[in-house]
Structures are given as structure tokens and as C-alpha cells.
């Protein structure tokens, strides 16, 4: 394994692993006395990215380290003047101002906590450079995937929109604009995990206007706002340094049409009409075409204003389920409708949709294919429990019967005492079998196309800061207003049957239930019991 010298002035940065200093320039090969750079991954206008190994970790974990510096900082450093009098030239002062700006932005970046955004591990300064250490995502970016497999299908574009729009919603709520969305900055991780948006280094955060002119005048670059990002993917206002949240949506739209057509943005934009001409290269449904074209509007007033607006528009455009022409009783199920209805919840379910895509179920799933899908769901059980009734109820989308059967199955998993008692004691929750819980969850997720199940509830619980009252409010089990919580779904024990039943007027929603609403798990999810239940099994 080689070591890499991070000194921008070094002409031969490759080094054998055993040394502590660069054999060429003498610079140290350790960052922050902890990270050893292995290789240069990327180089941009305002910095470089290295893959590093953490020498202090037991398993030598790998991370990404981003070294920030303006492109011409090396020239400035080489051409210092009046060193003996310790006079700082204007360029040096500008660099210091820029680093002060980005130090504040890094503090904001450190607050980002999202499963589809690389975690910021630490940040530090060394030898006049600012460094960011972030999580290393194993996988490949969508540009690499495009080069290998060719243009994406419509179902893959729906998946990208479904998985990335909630991420943008989160970012914009944190008052952060990504400013560089493109296929290279979207990673498909291993193991069918949801897409990850990368490249959040400080160089891609806009400097305040009070500092930008100073940097422009002293370093000699263009206005910083206008230079951040990739030109062909930039919204017109971003190119002028006037970014807004919808600028990210524009870049997402450009990304999608490039992936669809396997063409560069410059090949898809017609200068004569000053408009995008991409649909002649790839035919898509009217629904997708309408969404993408509104993302690509050149004027900000005509474009989607927020990620939430896109999500709502996608859901509203999808028609209700209609009987097939042959009059069959069973309806064809459009999985895209289910995906769109998830809204922000679906950001953590990309792996499940990846399975659907692999099975060819994204477009339309007929009843026979639905049966095949259920047949592929494994049914492991540590106690030999029979899941045939639950599978049948869910296959028929009989949510009420499936909810009751789930409660009964949970009592069986908990053991004989729980079955006789009719409920599970609080201290027994953590003894439940994780393989059995996963079996129940997989059946629910499969039946609802990712909308219902333990995993969805667990994801919402995490998104709500692991506060069960907020989670209940989100899935429709109660109302939280002004700090007061009132249940809207509640159960009581029927002493004759020794089973839980819903109180009159407090039944769950069985017709078109909200995401995460079912199963209620009558024997378990009672107030503060859910946090303990969420710890039993990570889905």
C-alpha cells in the first residue's frame, strides 16, 4: 500500500508506505497525526479529495479527506514577497478570509445527520490548508454506472427522484443548497442501500457577499457564488451567483435527463430556442416528462419551488387504480403510485425498491406477478411459526385481517404466557425473535410496496429524533399539538377473549392507510413501549 503526499507543490507525491515523510518534498505523510493518505480521488477548483486510512482505528477504517484551497493558492504561496518584514500580501489575506468563512460553514455542515449524506467525522487545519474528514461510501457513482450500462430506464429515474427529493428537502430545511448535483456526485452504495448525495466539502458552500468581493479582488477569480458547481448542470441564476433552493431541483432535473438519454447537457440544450430538447432522444410517460420539464424550467418562478412541491405533484399526477378492461375483479397495481405516496419516508427504503427493480416490477405488477413476488419472500422462523394466513391476508390487501393476524403472531413469538395473557409485558419485548420480526416485516413491505411495516415505522421513529409521540403523530396514531399528545388509535383488553381490541371510534385507518400506519401491533406498540420495540431488530 502506497502513501500519497498532499502537498500541492509536490511533483512526485507517490511514496512507499513505511516512511513518515515524502521522499520527494519532505512534507509529512500524516494528517492531524491520525490519517495517512492513500490516493488522490478527485481534484477541483477549490480543493482535492483523498482516500485515507485511520491509523488510530483498530481495523484501519477508511475515510475521505477533502483538502480545501483555491486553485491558484499554490502560485500565491510560491510568490510571497517581503518575507523578511513579515508583510502579508493581499492574496494571503484573501485566503485567510476564505478559510474563516468556510470554518463557519463547516460548523453548519457538522450538524447534518442523514443516512443519505456522508457523516462529517472531523475537520482541522494543517500547514495553511483546511481539511474535512467524511465517511467513505463504498459503491460507484451514477456516471460510472451510466458509462457501463448505458441510458437509465424510466423506472430507474423514478427511483432516483424518490430517493433524492427527500434528501434535498432535508438539506433545504437546514438552509443549505448543495450547488453541485450531477451523476458523479450521486453514489449507489453496496448492498442495495439508498442513493447517497456526496461532495459537501466547504468549497461548495457559498461565501457571504461581504467576503466574496474581497476574495474576487485579491485572488483574481470570478465571484465565488458563480464559480461553485458544474456549469452544464447549473441553473441560470446559479451561474450568476444568485442560487436559490430550486437551483438544486434544476440540477437534479438535468441529471435525470442526462441519465435517461446517455448524453451530455450541452447535447440536450438548444441554444436557438433557449430550451431543453431531450424528449426526442428518449420516450417517457407523460407523467415523468411533465415532472422533469418543470424541474428544468429556466425561470425560477416557473420551476418547482421546493422538493416537497415535487413530491406532492408526483403523487397528485398518478391516477387512482382502475379496473382492467376485461372486468377482472383484481386490480393492477402501479408501484410508482405507492412509491410517490411515501413522500419523505421513502428516503431510507431504496434497498427495497432496488429489489423491486431487479424483479422487473417497477412498471406494472399484475396479480400473477404479485403472487410470484410473495413466493420469493423468505419465511424464516425460530419457533416454527406458520405465516401462511398473514401472507394470504396481505396478498389480498386485507389490511384489517392482516393487522389482527400480526398481533396474534407476535403473541406466539413472545411465548405461551403472552398468548394466555393476551398481551406482552414491557420487559419481554426485547426477547422477541428478530428473524421472525423480519419475516413479518418483509411480508408487510412487499404487500404495500414499501409503505407499511416495522421497518417503515422504525425509519420514521429515527427521523422524528426517536421521540415516540412525534412518531405517533407522523404515522397517524395520535395528535401532537402545543406539546400535548392525544391518542387517536387506542386499544383495550377484551377479558372474555383475552385479546386486545380497538376502542370504539379509535380504530386505525384500514382504507388507504398512511405510510407507517400499519401494523398497529396491538400487543406491543403502547406508548413508551415502541422505543424498546425499535431496539429489538434493525431492519
Secondary structure, 3 states (H helix, E strand, C coil): CEEECCCCCCCCCEEECCCCECCCCCCECCECCCEEEEEEEEEECCEEEEEEEECCCCCCCEEEEEEECCCCHHHHHHCCCCCCCCCCCHHHHHHHHHHHHHHHHHHHHCCCCCCCECCEEEEEEECCEEEEEEECCCEEEHHHHHHHHCCCCHHHHHHHHHHHHHHHHHHHHCCCCCCCCCHHHEEEECCCCCCEECCCCHHHCCCCHHHHHHHHHHHCCCCHHHHCCCHHHCCHHHHCCCCCHHHHHHHHHHHHHHHHHCCCHHHHEECCCCEECCCCCCCCCHHHHHHHHHHCCCCCCCCCCCHHHHHHHHHHHCCCCCCCCCCCCCCCECHHHHHHHCHHHHHHCHHHHHHHHHCCCCCCECHHHHHHHHHCCCCCCCCCCCCHHHHHHHHCCCHHHHHHHHHHHHHHHHCHHHHHHCCCCHHHHHHCCHHHHHHHHHHHHHHHCCCCCHHHHHHHHHHCCCCHHHHHHHHCCEEEECCEEEECCCEEEECCCCEEEECCCCCCCCCCCCCCCCCCCCCCCCCCHHHHHHHHCCC
